[in-house]
Amino acid sequence: MQSVPRSLPNILVTGTPGVGKSTICKMLSERTKFTWREVSKLAEEYNCLDEYDPEYQCPFLNEDKLLDVMEGMMLKGGNIVDYHGSEFFPERWFDGVFVIRTTNTTLYDRLKERGYSGKKLEDNIQCEIFETLLEEAQSSYKPEIVKELQNDTQEQLLTNIDTIVEWIERWKESNL
Ligand SMILES: Nc1ncnc2c1ncn2[C@@H]1O[C@H](COP(=O)(O)OP(=O)(O)O)[C@@H](O)[C@H]1O
């Protein structure tokens, strides 16, 4: 499909579960009035989940169906998409991709607190150690639009919000 010029950028916030995507997206959407698109919630709401994966204790995502649902939402810009993956979205959807990172110990504590254990906990920690989501973003989008943000502390959280807000302002100025 032909890409349409947008008056506002679309942003993807990605990273391993537990790094702080939802926290960042919620604060960012309140501050910018952009629409927070939680992919997991959209998938549930629009019945884009297939049968249950017993290994990962979550349902399989029907990616094609989800992309059809999201296509219209992305046209006008002003979206903050929140998902622990980036490669199956069309590259043209996003102007900025922010990969949220934490130290392994921080992530371990957060996921334990969330009730993760066993293979699910280990796989997510490995995912962060091996920078899987960072590599996925870097191989799916132009390097100049992919930015890594460290998010272990409250102070970093506030800095990260400011960084993305400033990025949006710069985008708007150069796309008037
Ligand atoms: N910068 C931060 N400093 C401290 N705690 C944080 C920070 N960012 C997120 N958290 C906490 O970490 C947990 C996981 O955050 P969440 O936003 O749900 O992650 P994700 O959406 O990536 O799974 C939550 O309890 C949240 O309050």
Ligand as a Chemical Component Dictionary entry (heavy atoms), coordinates in Angstrom:
data_LIG
# 
_chem_comp.id                   LIG 
_chem_comp.type                 NON-POLYMER 
_chem_comp.pdbx_formal_charge   0 
_chem_comp.three_letter_code    LIG 
# 
loop_
_chem_comp_atom.comp_id 
_chem_comp_atom.atom_id 
_chem_comp_atom.alt_atom_id 
_chem_comp_atom.type_symbol 
_chem_comp_atom.charge 
_chem_comp_atom.model_Cartn_x 
_chem_comp_atom.model_Cartn_y 
_chem_comp_atom.model_Cartn_z 
_chem_comp_atom.pdbx_ordinal 
LIG N1  N1  N 0 11.869 3.136  35.217 1  
LIG C1  C1  C 0 11.296 2.329  36.112 2  
LIG N2  N2  N 0 11.740 2.309  37.388 3  
LIG C2  C2  C 0 11.182 1.466  38.279 4  
LIG N3  N3  N 0 10.167 0.607  38.019 5  
LIG C3  C3  C 0 9.689  0.603  36.760 6  
LIG C4  C4  C 0 10.211 1.452  35.756 7  
LIG N4  N4  N 0 9.537  1.221  34.606 8  
LIG C5  C5  C 0 8.626  0.274  34.880 9  
LIG N5  N5  N 0 8.706  -0.109 36.163 10 
LIG C6  C6  C 0 7.926  -1.174 36.822 11 
LIG O1  O1  O 0 8.301  -2.397 36.223 12 
LIG C7  C7  C 0 7.177  -3.259 36.082 13 
LIG C8  C8  C 0 7.015  -3.677 34.621 14 
LIG O2  O2  O 0 6.668  -2.520 33.877 15 
LIG P1  P1  P 0 5.664  -2.589 32.627 16 
LIG O3  O3  O 0 5.487  -1.176 32.182 17 
LIG O4  O4  O 0 4.450  -3.379 32.954 18 
LIG O5  O5  O 0 6.572  -3.407 31.584 19 
LIG P2  P2  P 0 6.195  -4.026 30.141 20 
LIG O6  O6  O 0 5.002  -3.258 29.625 21 
LIG O7  O7  O 0 7.421  -3.823 29.317 22 
LIG O8  O8  O 0 5.914  -5.477 30.382 23 
LIG C9  C9  C 0 5.988  -2.502 36.657 24 
LIG O9  O9  O 0 5.807  -2.904 37.990 25 
LIG C10 C10 C 0 6.432  -1.044 36.594 26 
LIG O10 O10 O 0 5.837  -0.266 37.602 27 
# 
loop_
_chem_comp_bond.comp_id 
_chem_comp_bond.atom_id_1 
_chem_comp_bond.atom_id_2 
_chem_comp_bond.value_order 
_chem_comp_bond.pdbx_ordinal 
LIG N1  C1  SING 1  
LIG C1  N2  SING 2  
LIG C1  C4  DOUB 3  
LIG N2  C2  DOUB 4  
LIG C2  N3  SING 5  
LIG N3  C3  DOUB 6  
LIG C3  C4  SING 7  
LIG C3  N5  SING 8  
LIG C4  N4  SING 9  
LIG N4  C5  DOUB 10 
LIG C5  N5  SING 11 
LIG N5  C6  SING 12 
LIG C6  O1  SING 13 
LIG C6  C10 SING 14 
LIG O1  C7  SING 15 
LIG C7  C8  SING 16 
LIG C7  C9  SING 17 
LIG C8  O2  SING 18 
LIG O2  P1  SING 19 
LIG P1  O3  DOUB 20 
LIG P1  O4  SING 21 
LIG P1  O5  SING 22 
LIG O5  P2  SING 23 
LIG P2  O6  DOUB 24 
LIG P2  O7  SING 25 
LIG P2  O8  SING 26 
LIG C9  O9  SING 27 
LIG C9  C10 SING 28 
LIG C10 O10 SING 29 
# 
